[in-house]
């Protein structure tokens, strides 16, 4: 456990069954990383004068709101977008740097008029709200252009380390093939981006690619009337982040290798490795506030004789080179058949949640292809896994796509027709998991 005065305190907890059978090589562990500490400064998280000196404090975060203003946003969507942009501005902390971009075939500055970030004050907030009232819809959808424009704003000198963007769209990217992926490679690591799709004419896979590359979340806004509340909530969540560029640093012994590291709560997501050598790798985790996330780590080690003990991994939570917390992943070989057979409860739980997410995705893909047998089998498997793990939210979404005959066995019938919004909501939320409270450490 670690933390500076006034900063969040990080902790690491490792849950695993360290015992391996003779010849065993795969070490599984659930690593819970938690941060707790004081909220952002001032009322509404407002950044005000320093409490001791009275001097103004430097901006501690930057926010860019990207609103799709392509032709498909005409009517109630663009009206809702105006309200949503105003709601985001209202949720900003005093002094936070911000800008609003209108995205179509180009990326136009809505506020300020110049391509720069400005500090949130009562005056700039009011000016930004006046500016978004003039938003109108027309043109195409080039998300890579929008993201590059946001990246350029965040790249300005003296921009705070906490950099967050919100992207709202209702359509498909219509750039040249590969352009969006090139843009994502260019801006990855510059900022975190949360994405929302409005209605049903956008691509879940497309927004998932963006949010995964930029370490944000994604969701669906089925009704434009809900846009303002959703955008306000995303902005408030971003304002609650207090530590930027956190990473999980994993050391493994020689001759070992990492099979995978994935986030398993609150959502399932594979982590991207930034190499620091053959035995040490950093896995970026983005910005953190007062929260907890769980990660499934699997390390493959050379087999050992009965009685041998080793450190199979050393987990450190770092911000730059500052170590915030650490924990050990252990391995011990035994000829006792019972000990290795006891699967740790949290490892089992999150393995099931990852399988649930995969079954939903595979089932929906098969359904779109017209492969009813595979779709029925995979969505039935998802129903059984959701039932077994107590994931009631996922079970409710699945019931809009299949008729459940027996949830325990996963016996289902595909529903027809299915509302497109229900299928897209299930797809969008397929990676959301239910957390399992950490049990007391096992003895022995």
QUIKARA-V52798 format. One line per field, one symbol per residue. ss: DSSP state (a for helix, b for strand, c for the rest). A space follows every 50 residues. Layout:
ss = ???
This chain:
ss = cbccccccbbbbbbbcccbbbccccbbbbbbbbbbbccccccaaaccccc cccccccccccbbbbbbbccaaaccaaaaaaaaaaaaaaaccccccbbbb bbbcccbbbbbccccccbbccaaaaaaaaaaaccccccccccaaaaaaaa aaaaccccccccbbbbbbbcccccccccaaaaaaaaaccccbbbbbbbcc cccaaaaaaaaaaccccbbbbccaaaaaaaaaaaaaaaacccbbbbbbbb bcccccbbbbbbbbbcbcbbccbbbccccbbbbbbbbbccbbbbbbbbbb ccccccccbbbbbbbbbbbccbbbbbbbbbbbbbccaaaaacccaaaaaa aaaaaaaaaaaaaaaaaaaccaaaaaaaaaaaaaaaaaaccaaaaaaacc cbbbbbccccbbbbcccccaaaaaaaaacccbcccccccccccc
